[in-house]
């Protein structure tokens, strides 16, 4: 079964990877060899992300580590992997306080950094729909739990009922009720991504035939 996997990189990161030790993740091996059953012939993994901004990071090395990781993926999989980058929009709006700050009771608003990922949801949705209309796959697998992608799955389910829809949710725990119902209502099948899958799909610490190495810290 020709299968294309659509990976929402930030949803995967904040859903499972952020607090784990499995960030050096081979996303192609993850789905090709571990997360999917033998019926799936993974012909492409499409990985959607956006460049990290230094000011949004707890560590100034985060942007460099992200670039290093993406380079390692590209080196490991010169074919069969497509990385699609959006962008992060930064703003500094004033937000109302939920509760007063005892030390500054006169404050009703504070200025905060706000970061929003742009283009990723639209890029994923467009590619899912385009893939169906061009008959690029028999099965699409979405690695995300973002309900904003409901419209794309609804359209696919309505107009291409012969296409299988798989949801691999990057969430902690084993409670399937935590999978977004907005997505799962259109799915042929659903699955929760396991930390065991992540552990078994790590890239080597040094990428062969390159100077790329796994960061010592994250």
Long-range contacts (C-beta under 8 A, 24 or more apart in sequence): 1-39, 1-40, 1-41, 1-138, 1-139, 1-164, 2-41, 2-43, 2-136, 2-137, 2-138, 2-139, 3-36, 3-40, 3-41, 3-42, 3-43, 3-137, 3-138, 3-139, 3-140, 3-141, 3-166, 4-42, 4-43, 4-44, 4-45, 4-46, 4-131, 4-136, 4-137, 4-139, 4-140, 4-141, 5-31, 5-36, 5-42, 5-44, 5-45, 5-46, 5-140, 5-141, 5-142, 5-143, 6-46, 6-48, 6-124, 6-127, 6-128, 6-140, 6-141, 6-142, 6-143, 6-144, 7-45, 7-46, 7-47, 7-48, 7-143, 7-144, 8-48, 8-120, 8-124, 8-142, 8-143, 8-144, 8-146, 8-149, 9-47, 9-48, 9-49, 9-50, 9-120, 10-49, 10-50, 10-117, 10-120, 11-143, 11-144, 11-145, 11-146, 11-170, 12-143, 12-144, 12-170, 12-193, 15-145, 15-169, 15-170, 15-171, 15-172, 16-170, 16-171, 16-172, 16-193, 16-195, 16-198, 17-170, 17-198, 20-195, 20-198, 22-195, 22-198, 22-199, 22-202, 23-69, 23-218, 24-69, 24-72, 24-202, 24-203, 24-205, 24-214, 24-215, 25-198, 25-201, 25-202, 25-203, 26-73, 26-76, 26-77, 26-201, 26-202, 26-203, 27-73, 27-81, 27-201, 28-73, 28-76, 28-77, 28-80, 28-81, 29-201, 30-197, 30-198, 30-201, 31-141, 31-143, 31-168, 33-200, 33-201, 34-197, 34-200, 34-201, 35-168, 35-191, 35-193, 35-194, 35-197, 36-141, 36-166, 36-168, 40-139, 40-141, 42-80, 43-80, 43-137, 44-80, 44-81, 44-82, 45-77, 45-80, 45-81, 45-82, 46-82, 46-84, 46-124, 46-127, 47-73, 47-81, 47-82, 47-83, 47-84, 48-84, 48-85, 48-86, 48-120, 48-123, 48-124, 49-83, 49-84, 49-85, 49-86, 49-120, 50-85, 50-86, 50-87, 50-88, 50-117, 50-118, 50-119, 50-120, 51-85, 51-87, 51-88, 52-88, 53-88, 53-90, 53-115, 55-90, 55-113, 56-88, 56-90, 56-113, 56-115, 61-215, 61-217, 65-215, 65-218, 68-212, 68-215, 71-212, 72-203, 72-207, 72-210, 72-212, 72-214, 73-203, 75-207, 75-209, 75-210, 75-212, 76-203, 76-207, 84-120, 84-123, 84-127, 86-117, 86-118, 86-119, 86-120, 86-123, 87-117, 87-118, 87-119, 88-115, 88-116, 88-117, 88-118, 89-115, 89-116, 89-117, 89-118, 90-114, 90-115, 91-116, 121-146, 121-148, 121-149, 124-149, 124-152, 125-149, 125-151, 125-152, 126-152, 128-152, 128-153, 128-156, 129-155, 129-156, 132-156, 132-159, 132-160, 132-163, 133-160, 137-163, 138-163, 138-164, 139-163, 139-164, 139-165, 139-166, 139-188, 140-164, 140-165, 140-166, 141-166, 141-167, 141-168, 142-166, 142-167, 142-168, 142-183, 143-168, 143-169, 143-170, 143-193, 144-169, 144-170, 144-183, 145-169, 145-170, 145-171, 145-178, 145-179, 145-180, 145-183, 146-180, 146-183, 147-180, 147-182, 147-183, 149-183, 150-180, 150-182, 150-183, 150-186, 153-183, 153-186, 153-187, 154-186, 156-186, 157-186, 164-188, 164-189, 166-190, 166-191, 167-191, 168-192, 168-193, 169-193
